[in-house]
Amino acid sequence: MSFEAVTAIEEAETKARQLKADALAAAKSAEAAAVEEGKLALESARKKAAAEVRELRAKSDEKAKQDAMELASDTENKKAAMRARADARMEKAAALIVERVVNG
């Protein structure tokens, strides 16, 4: 084999090693970039989810307050109706008691 052929082979091997090293470095760099991008995407998703949870919690708290106000209003209405019926019955009961006491 001639000296020129050996030199050409050595140069080709050196170039191949360099290309392989460059490709490996590029792959590691791409991997690191992908990992960082994934971390950023996860952090963004976490922040978005936390914001949605806060919004939903605020809405549910507001709904609970509204429901409690409606329930309190309904209860007050029922209480007033029961009191009115009780007052009307009390007059009848008092009249009945007086009648029994008077008539013996």
ChimeraX commands (.cxc) that place a marker at each C-alpha (Angstrom):
marker #1 position 0.00,0.00,0.00 radius 0.5
marker #1 position 1.35,3.40,-0.89 radius 0.5
marker #1 position 2.12,6.13,1.59 radius 0.5
marker #1 position -0.51,8.34,0.00 radius 0.5
marker #1 position -3.19,5.66,0.44 radius 0.5
marker #1 position -2.25,5.18,4.12 radius 0.5
marker #1 position -2.33,8.94,4.65 radius 0.5
marker #1 position -5.70,9.19,2.93 radius 0.5
marker #1 position -7.07,6.38,5.11 radius 0.5
marker #1 position -5.73,8.02,8.27 radius 0.5
marker #1 position -7.24,11.33,7.25 radius 0.5
marker #1 position -10.57,9.64,6.53 radius 0.5
marker #1 position -10.48,7.88,9.91 radius 0.5
marker #1 position -9.60,11.13,11.67 radius 0.5
marker #1 position -12.37,12.93,9.83 radius 0.5
marker #1 position -14.82,10.11,10.71 radius 0.5
marker #1 position -13.81,10.29,14.39 radius 0.5
marker #1 position -14.29,14.06,14.33 radius 0.5
marker #1 position -17.70,13.74,12.65 radius 0.5
marker #1 position -18.70,11.13,15.20 radius 0.5
marker #1 position -17.55,13.38,18.08 radius 0.5
marker #1 position -19.37,16.36,16.55 radius 0.5
marker #1 position -22.54,14.30,16.11 radius 0.5
marker #1 position -22.32,13.06,19.71 radius 0.5
marker #1 position -21.84,16.63,20.98 radius 0.5
marker #1 position -24.78,17.82,18.88 radius 0.5
marker #1 position -26.94,14.97,20.20 radius 0.5
marker #1 position -26.03,15.79,23.80 radius 0.5
marker #1 position -26.77,19.45,23.18 radius 0.5
marker #1 position -30.13,18.60,21.59 radius 0.5
marker #1 position -30.94,16.30,24.48 radius 0.5
marker #1 position -30.11,19.02,27.02 radius 0.5
marker #1 position -32.22,21.52,25.11 radius 0.5
marker #1 position -35.14,19.06,24.97 radius 0.5
marker #1 position -34.86,18.37,28.70 radius 0.5
marker #1 position -34.84,22.09,29.46 radius 0.5
marker #1 position -37.78,22.67,27.14 radius 0.5
marker #1 position -39.65,19.85,28.87 radius 0.5
marker #1 position -38.95,21.37,32.29 radius 0.5
marker #1 position -40.23,24.74,31.10 radius 0.5
marker #1 position -43.35,23.11,29.64 radius 0.5
marker #1 position -44.02,21.28,32.92 radius 0.5
marker #1 position -43.55,24.47,34.93 radius 0.5
marker #1 position -45.88,26.34,32.60 radius 0.5
marker #1 position -48.50,23.59,32.86 radius 0.5
marker #1 position -48.19,23.58,36.66 radius 0.5
marker #1 position -48.69,27.35,36.83 radius 0.5
marker #1 position -51.66,27.15,34.48 radius 0.5
marker #1 position -53.23,24.35,36.53 radius 0.5
marker #1 position -52.69,26.29,39.76 radius 0.5
marker #1 position -54.37,29.35,38.23 radius 0.5
marker #1 position -57.31,27.25,37.04 radius 0.5
marker #1 position -57.65,25.69,40.50 radius 0.5
marker #1 position -57.67,29.14,42.12 radius 0.5
marker #1 position -60.31,30.32,39.65 radius 0.5
marker #1 position -62.48,27.24,40.17 radius 0.5
marker #1 position -62.12,27.52,43.95 radius 0.5
marker #1 position -63.19,31.17,43.84 radius 0.5
marker #1 position -66.19,30.30,41.67 radius 0.5
marker #1 position -67.19,27.43,43.96 radius 0.5
marker #1 position -66.84,29.67,47.04 radius 0.5
marker #1 position -69.06,32.28,45.40 radius 0.5
marker #1 position -71.62,29.61,44.45 radius 0.5
marker #1 position -71.58,28.26,48.01 radius 0.5
marker #1 position -72.22,31.76,49.37 radius 0.5
marker #1 position -75.12,32.24,46.98 radius 0.5
marker #1 position -76.59,28.86,47.89 radius 0.5
marker #1 position -76.21,29.64,51.60 radius 0.5
marker #1 position -77.96,33.00,51.14 radius 0.5
marker #1 position -80.83,31.32,49.26 radius 0.5
marker #1 position -81.13,28.65,51.93 radius 0.5
marker #1 position -81.13,31.27,54.69 radius 0.5
marker #1 position -83.81,33.24,52.86 radius 0.5
marker #1 position -85.95,30.14,52.38 radius 0.5
marker #1 position -85.51,29.25,56.05 radius 0.5
marker #1 position -86.53,32.75,57.14 radius 0.5
marker #1 position -89.63,32.54,54.94 radius 0.5
marker #1 position -90.57,29.15,56.41 radius 0.5
marker #1 position -89.92,30.44,59.91 radius 0.5
marker #1 position -92.17,33.49,59.34 radius 0.5
marker #1 position -94.94,31.28,57.95 radius 0.5
marker #1 position -94.70,28.88,60.90 radius 0.5
marker #1 position -94.73,31.81,63.35 radius 0.5
marker #1 position -97.83,33.27,61.68 radius 0.5
marker #1 position -99.62,29.90,61.91 radius 0.5
marker #1 position -98.52,29.52,65.54 radius 0.5
marker #1 position -99.77,33.02,66.41 radius 0.5
marker #1 position -103.14,32.28,64.78 radius 0.5
marker #1 position -103.42,28.98,66.66 radius 0.5
marker #1 position -102.40,30.62,69.94 radius 0.5
marker #1 position -105.39,32.94,69.79 radius 0.5
marker #1 position -107.70,29.98,69.21 radius 0.5
marker #1 position -106.02,28.03,72.02 radius 0.5
marker #1 position -106.31,30.96,74.43 radius 0.5
marker #1 position -109.97,31.39,73.53 radius 0.5
marker #1 position -110.57,27.66,74.12 radius 0.5
marker #1 position -108.82,27.77,77.50 radius 0.5
marker #1 position -110.80,30.82,78.59 radius 0.5
marker #1 position -114.03,29.14,77.49 radius 0.5
marker #1 position -113.24,25.98,79.49 radius 0.5
marker #1 position -112.23,27.96,82.56 radius 0.5
marker #1 position -115.40,30.08,82.41 radius 0.5
marker #1 position -117.75,27.17,81.66 radius 0.5
marker #1 position -116.08,24.97,84.17 radius 0.5
marker link #1:1,2 radius 0.2
marker link #1:2,3 radius 0.2
marker link #1:3,4 radius 0.2
marker link #1:4,5 radius 0.2
marker link #1:5,6 radius 0.2
marker link #1:6,7 radius 0.2
marker link #1:7,8 radius 0.2
marker link #1:8,9 radius 0.2
marker link #1:9,10 radius 0.2
marker link #1:10,11 radius 0.2
marker link #1:11,12 radius 0.2
marker link #1:12,13 radius 0.2
marker link #1:13,14 radius 0.2
marker link #1:14,15 radius 0.2
marker link #1:15,16 radius 0.2
marker link #1:16,17 radius 0.2
marker link #1:17,18 radius 0.2
marker link #1:18,19 radius 0.2
marker link #1:19,20 radius 0.2
marker link #1:20,21 radius 0.2
marker link #1:21,22 radius 0.2
marker link #1:22,23 radius 0.2
marker link #1:23,24 radius 0.2
marker link #1:24,25 radius 0.2
marker link #1:25,26 radius 0.2
marker link #1:26,27 radius 0.2
marker link #1:27,28 radius 0.2
marker link #1:28,29 radius 0.2
marker link #1:29,30 radius 0.2
marker link #1:30,31 radius 0.2
marker link #1:31,32 radius 0.2
marker link #1:32,33 radius 0.2
marker link #1:33,34 radius 0.2
marker link #1:34,35 radius 0.2
marker link #1:35,36 radius 0.2
marker link #1:36,37 radius 0.2
marker link #1:37,38 radius 0.2
marker link #1:38,39 radius 0.2
marker link #1:39,40 radius 0.2
marker link #1:40,41 radius 0.2
marker link #1:41,42 radius 0.2
marker link #1:42,43 radius 0.2
marker link #1:43,44 radius 0.2
marker link #1:44,45 radius 0.2
marker link #1:45,46 radius 0.2
marker link #1:46,47 radius 0.2
marker link #1:47,48 radius 0.2
marker link #1:48,49 radius 0.2
marker link #1:49,50 radius 0.2
marker link #1:50,51 radius 0.2
marker link #1:51,52 radius 0.2
marker link #1:52,53 radius 0.2
marker link #1:53,54 radius 0.2
marker link #1:54,55 radius 0.2
marker link #1:55,56 radius 0.2
marker link #1:56,57 radius 0.2
marker link #1:57,58 radius 0.2
marker link #1:58,59 radius 0.2
marker link #1:59,60 radius 0.2
marker link #1:60,61 radius 0.2
marker link #1:61,62 radius 0.2
marker link #1:62,63 radius 0.2
marker link #1:63,64 radius 0.2
marker link #1:64,65 radius 0.2
marker link #1:65,66 radius 0.2
marker link #1:66,67 radius 0.2
marker link #1:67,68 radius 0.2
marker link #1:68,69 radius 0.2
marker link #1:69,70 radius 0.2
marker link #1:70,71 radius 0.2
marker link #1:71,72 radius 0.2
marker link #1:72,73 radius 0.2
marker link #1:73,74 radius 0.2
marker link #1:74,75 radius 0.2
marker link #1:75,76 radius 0.2
marker link #1:76,77 radius 0.2
marker link #1:77,78 radius 0.2
marker link #1:78,79 radius 0.2
marker link #1:79,80 radius 0.2
marker link #1:80,81 radius 0.2
marker link #1:81,82 radius 0.2
marker link #1:82,83 radius 0.2
marker link #1:83,84 radius 0.2
marker link #1:84,85 radius 0.2
marker link #1:85,86 radius 0.2
marker link #1:86,87 radius 0.2
marker link #1:87,88 radius 0.2
marker link #1:88,89 radius 0.2
marker link #1:89,90 radius 0.2
marker link #1:90,91 radius 0.2
marker link #1:91,92 radius 0.2
marker link #1:92,93 radius 0.2
marker link #1:93,94 radius 0.2
marker link #1:94,95 radius 0.2
marker link #1:95,96 radius 0.2
marker link #1:96,97 radius 0.2
marker link #1:97,98 radius 0.2
marker link #1:98,99 radius 0.2
marker link #1:99,100 radius 0.2
marker link #1:100,101 radius 0.2
marker link #1:101,102 radius 0.2
marker link #1:102,103 radius 0.2
marker link #1:103,104 radius 0.2
view
